[in-house]
Amino acid sequence: MKTLDLIFREVDHDTFDRIKRGEKLIETRAGLPEYNEIVAGDQLNISCGNDTITKPVIEALHFKNVEGL
């Protein structure tokens, strides 16, 4: 298990708040190398401005391109 940091821009605080409240359960990220290594059981430290929460990764799916989503 590893812990990774995800940072939301302040303008996306509404999305961060939805994750915090458990309303948004799925987060997508561009296929950068550090995101491709995320697996179930990892922890995500998600921050936006001065707020930070920690959430577990339940499932991680990786796609080669947007069309594969």
Secondary structure, DSSP 8 states (H G I E B T S, - for coil): --EEEEEE-GGGHHHHHHHHTTS---------HHHHT--TT-EEEEEETTEEEEEE-------SSGGG-
